Each structure stands twice: as C-alpha cells, then as structure tokens.
Amino acid sequence: MTNNDPGAILPETSPGQTPPRDSQAVSSDVSLAIADGALIGGPRLEQLKHYRLLELIGRGGMGDVYRAHDEQFDRTVAVKVLPAELASDSNFVHRFRREAQALAKLTHPNIVPIYTIDEDDGHFFFAMLCVDGESLDRRLRRAGKLPLTATLRIISQCLAGLQAAHDQKLVHRDVKPGNVLLERGTEHAYVVDFGLVRRVDSNSKFTVSGMVMGTVDYMSPEQARGVKGIDHRSDLYSLGVMLYHMLSGRLPFASPTFEGMLYNHAYDAPFQGQNAAPDTPG
C-alpha cells in the first residue's frame, strides 16, 4: 500500500489478540487471529466478490471491518461483513442491510460513503471508503482531553454529518468517540457505524419499548429508559456527552455497573466540568 492509499487505523490490542465484539480495537498482527477462523466462525475469509480482504481493522456489534483491495477499481476500501454467527438470524441481516441502505442514501463530506452492498456465499457485506487515520476514541485514550479549538472543530463536523442524517429522518443512536474517525493530516472527521440507525417515521417493530440499544456511556435518557420512538435529540445528547468527555477528559457519570450508568443518564445531573480545558468559556 502506498502512502496515498487509505487504510483505517484504530486502537490496537496486543499482537495476535482477537479484538472483542462491540469495540473498535485493532490487532497489530491480526493475521494470526484471522488464519484460524476465530473471527469468522469458520474457514479464513479472504475474498468477497472482487474484494480481497487484507486485514481486520475493527469489530462492532453488527460487523467485522476489513481493509480490502477492490480488484475491479484497483483501490483500497473498507469492507464491513456481518459475522457468520449473526448471518443466520433474519433480524440481524435486516439491521445490517438497513445500515447499508441508510448510509447509501447519505451524501455528505462528514459521513463515510458506501460503494456497494452485496452478498457472497452467505456472507453479507458492504464496501465503503477506508479512512487513513484514527478514531476519536484512540485520540482521547492517548491525549486524555483535547483543546477547545480542536474539540469544536471535530464537534462541528460531527454535527454537520448528523444533520445530514437527521434531514433524511435517520437517527444514529450510537454516537460515541469510537464511531468518529479522524483523517490523518487533515483532521477531517467522519461519523461512522450506523448499525443502530432508524427512521423516525419507521413502523418497524424491531425496536420495541423497553429494549436498550446503544453504548451506555453516551446513551440519552430516553434510550436508557427504553422509550420507543426516539428522535434526533438522542443523537444530540450523546454528542453533548462526547463534548464533555473531550474537554474534561472524563465522562459526566461514573458507575461500576451497566444498570447504574443507565440510571445516571436517565435521572441524574452530570459532574461539574472542573477538569475542562483551561480555555473553555465558563
């Protein structure tokens, strides 16, 4: 791969360690994990249609993401594959396709574009732009917190991307630092992983009242309560939690349990921002 080729770089695990589901972790030597089929639940996956899979670069609740070579157009892409253990469940296939279809409708510089949606021998996948950079989560883990100017630059781009989704009546529902990619050199921000996306006017019964969906650290109060029919305000709340984290270096709530964090978001007031960046307006 040349220096001009895009290749997503996300937080690393130890060499040979399988990145856990629901994380953005990346192994620095993922070939060992891929070779024994541990990441796919079967034989090593090397090719999907005209995409040659090169390395695993991320894992999420709805798919494994690979850096791949598009042999048809001779370019590097990112390919998201629905894991084999989920592909037999029609609900997960429906959600996976819904994410791809939702992204395909969005054309915005702060949302990663989709190139194709396809299926190969039972493997459901879509190909998209592969961003050369790192996740905001990795940036925060390294830096702790960010200066006000850098924070506002990233947040404004996230707002622009989410606005494009909201204009299409699409709610992301999982806004967090792990779902924001920062391009190397330019600091251009992309909102990614629309795995929980839902149309505000959708009549789908897949999401039901009382079901908690999203990442608990950045979850809106209505998501924490399992309220049905959430809208764009949930994304704005999650973005606000992310803003707090970027400026203060901490989350607005702290609880040792999943249930405790849900309660915090649903009913409690956040910590005061005494650890925010010195140039943050009072």
C-alpha positions in Angstrom: 0.0 0.0 0.0 1.4 3.4 -0.9 1.3 6.4 1.3 -1.6 7.7 -0.7 -3.7 4.6 -0.1 -6.4 4.9 2.6 -6.1 2.4 5.5 -8.1 2.8 8.6 -6.0 2.8 11.8 -8.0 2.2 15.1 -7.0 1.4 18.7 -4.7 -1.6 19.0 -4.8 -4.8 21.0 -1.8 -7.0 21.8 -0.3 -8.9 18.8 -2.5 -11.9 17.9 -5.3 -10.9 20.3 -8.8 -11.2 18.9 -10.5 -7.8 19.0 -13.6 -8.1 21.2 -17.0 -7.6 19.8 -18.5 -4.1 20.4 -15.1 -2.5 20.4 -13.1 -0.5 17.8 -9.9 -2.4 18.7 -7.4 -3.5 16.1 -4.7 -6.1 16.5 -1.3 -5.1 15.3 -1.0 -8.7 14.0 -4.5 -9.7 13.1 -3.3 -12.3 10.5 -2.8 -14.8 13.4 -6.4 -14.4 14.6 -7.8 -14.5 11.1 -5.9 -17.5 10.0 -7.6 -19.9 12.4 -11.1 -18.6 11.5 -11.6 -17.3 15.1 -13.0 -14.0 13.8 -15.5 -15.5 11.3 -16.6 -18.7 13.0 -15.3 -20.8 10.1 -12.5 -21.0 7.5 -10.4 -18.0 6.9 -12.3 -15.4 4.8 -10.0 -14.0 2.1 -12.2 -12.9 -0.8 -15.7 -11.5 -1.2 -16.7 -11.0 -4.8 -14.0 -8.7 -6.3 -12.8 -7.6 -2.8 -9.6 -9.2 -1.5 -9.6 -8.9 2.3 -6.2 -7.8 3.7 -6.6 -7.4 7.4 -9.1 -6.9 10.2 -9.2 -3.3 11.3 -12.2 -3.1 13.6 -15.1 -5.0 15.2 -18.5 -3.7 16.1 -21.8 -5.2 17.3 -23.0 -5.5 13.7 -19.9 -6.5 11.8 -16.2 -7.0 11.3 -14.4 -4.3 9.3 -11.5 -5.2 7.0 -9.1 -3.2 4.9 -9.5 -4.7 1.5 -8.3 -4.3 -2.1 -11.0 -3.6 -4.7 -9.7 -5.6 -7.7 -12.3 -4.1 -10.0 -11.3 -0.4 -9.5 -7.7 -1.0 -8.0 -8.3 0.9 -4.8 -8.2 0.3 -1.1 -11.6 0.1 0.6 -13.1 -0.9 4.0 -15.4 -3.9 3.9 -17.9 -4.5 6.7 -19.0 -8.1 7.0 -21.9 -9.4 9.0 -20.3 -12.1 11.2 -21.3 -15.7 10.4 -22.8 -16.3 13.8 -25.3 -13.4 13.1 -25.9 -14.0 9.4 -28.3 -16.9 10.1 -30.6 -14.5 12.1 -33.0 -12.7 9.8 -33.3 -9.8 12.3 -29.6 -9.1 12.2 -29.5 -9.4 8.4 -32.3 -6.9 8.3 -30.5 -4.5 10.5 -27.2 -4.9 8.6 -28.9 -4.2 5.3 -30.8 -1.3 6.8 -27.5 0.3 7.9 -26.0 -0.1 4.4 -29.2 1.3 2.8 -29.3 4.2 5.2 -25.7 5.1 4.5 -26.1 4.7 0.8 -28.8 7.5 0.9 -26.4 9.9 2.6 -24.0 12.0 0.6 -22.1 14.3 3.0 -18.4 15.0 3.5 -18.6 14.0 7.2 -20.2 10.6 6.6 -18.2 7.7 5.1 -19.7 6.9 1.6 -20.9 3.4 0.7 -19.6 2.0 -2.6 -21.6 -1.3 -2.8 -23.9 -3.6 -0.9 -23.6 -7.3 -1.7 -23.7 -10.9 -0.6 -21.3 -13.8 -1.4 -21.9 -17.4 -0.4 -24.0 -16.4 2.7 -21.6 -13.5 3.7 -23.5 -10.2 3.8 -21.2 -7.2 3.3 -20.8 -3.6 2.1 -17.8 -1.7 0.9 -17.0 1.9 1.8 -14.3 4.5 2.0 -11.3 3.4 4.1 -10.2 6.3 6.2 -6.4 6.8 6.8 -6.3 8.0 10.4 -7.6 7.1 13.8 -10.7 7.0 15.9 -11.5 9.8 18.3 -11.6 7.2 21.0 -8.0 6.4 20.3 -7.1 10.1 20.3 -8.7 10.5 23.7 -7.1 7.5 25.2 -3.7 8.9 24.1 -4.3 12.6 24.9 -6.8 12.4 27.8 -8.6 15.5 26.7 -8.5 17.9 23.8 -8.0 21.7 23.5 -11.1 23.8 22.9 -10.3 24.7 19.3 -9.7 21.0 18.3 -12.8 19.9 20.1 -15.0 22.5 18.4 -13.6 21.6 15.0 -14.4 17.9 15.5 -17.8 18.5 17.1 -18.9 20.9 14.3 -18.1 18.3 11.7 -20.0 15.6 13.6 -22.9 18.0 13.9 -22.9 18.6 10.1 -22.8 14.8 9.4 -25.6 14.1 11.8 -27.7 16.9 10.4 -27.5 15.3 7.0 -28.8 12.1 8.6 -31.5 13.9 10.5 -32.6 15.7 7.4 -33.3 12.2 6.0 -35.2 11.4 9.2 -32.4 9.0 10.3 -31.3 8.7 13.9 -27.8 7.3 14.5 -28.5 6.1 18.1 -24.8 5.2 18.9 -22.9 8.5 18.7 -19.5 8.0 20.6 -15.8 8.6 20.1 -15.3 5.1 18.7 -17.7 6.0 15.9 -15.8 9.1 14.8 -12.8 8.7 12.5 -10.2 11.5 12.1 -8.3 11.6 8.8 -4.6 11.7 9.2 -3.0 15.1 8.4 -6.3 17.0 7.8 -8.3 16.2 11.0 -11.3 15.7 8.8 -14.0 14.0 10.9 -16.3 11.2 9.7 -19.3 9.8 11.6 -19.3 6.0 11.1 -21.1 2.8 12.2 -24.8 3.4 11.6 -25.6 -0.1 12.9 -28.4 1.1 15.1 -29.8 3.7 12.6 -33.6 4.0 12.4 -36.0 6.2 10.6 -38.0 8.5 12.9 -41.2 7.7 10.9 -40.4 3.9 10.7 -43.1 1.5 11.5 -40.6 -1.3 12.1 -41.3 -3.4 15.2 -37.7 -4.5 15.5 -37.1 -1.8 18.2 -39.6 -2.2 20.9 -40.4 -0.3 24.1 -38.1 -1.4 27.0 -35.3 -2.5 24.7 -32.0 -0.7 25.5 -29.9 -0.1 22.3 -26.7 1.9 22.1 -23.5 2.4 24.1 -24.3 3.1 27.8 -21.5 5.7 28.4 -23.0 8.1 25.8 -26.7 7.0 26.0 -29.5 9.5 26.0 -32.0 9.4 28.9 -34.8 8.2 26.6 -32.6 5.4 25.4 -31.7 4.5 28.9 -35.4 4.3 29.8 -36.1 2.1 26.8 -38.5 4.7 25.4 -39.9 3.9 21.9 -39.8 6.4 19.1 -36.7 8.4 19.9 -35.6 11.2 17.5 -32.6 13.3 16.6 -32.4 14.7 20.1 -30.9 11.5 21.4 -28.0 11.9 19.0 -27.5 15.5 20.2 -27.5 14.3 23.8 -24.8 11.7 23.0 -22.8 14.3 21.1 -23.0 16.5 24.2 -21.6 13.7 26.4 -18.8 13.3 23.9 -18.1 17.1 24.0 -18.0 16.9 27.8 -15.5 13.9 27.6 -13.3 15.7 25.0 -13.0 18.9 27.1 -12.8 17.3 30.6 -11.0 14.0 30.0 -13.8 12.2 31.8 -17.3 11.0 31.4 -20.1 13.0 33.0 -21.2 10.0 35.1 -19.3 7.1 36.8 -20.8 3.9 37.8 -19.3 0.4 38.2 -22.3 -1.3 36.8 -24.3 -1.1 33.5 -27.5 -0.6 35.3 -26.0 2.2 37.4 -24.8 4.0 34.3 -28.3 3.7 32.8 -29.8 5.2 35.9 -27.3 8.1 35.9 -28.2 9.0 32.3 -31.9 8.6 32.9 -32.2 10.6 36.1 -29.0 12.2 37.5 -27.2 15.5 36.8 -23.7 15.3 35.5 -20.5 16.1 37.3 -19.4 19.8 37.1 -16.7 20.4 34.5 -13.9 21.4 36.8 -11.4 19.5 34.8 -12.3 21.1 31.5 -9.6 22.7 29.3 -8.3 26.0 30.7 -9.5 28.0 27.7 -13.1 26.6 28.0 -15.6 29.5 28.5 -17.3 29.5 31.9 
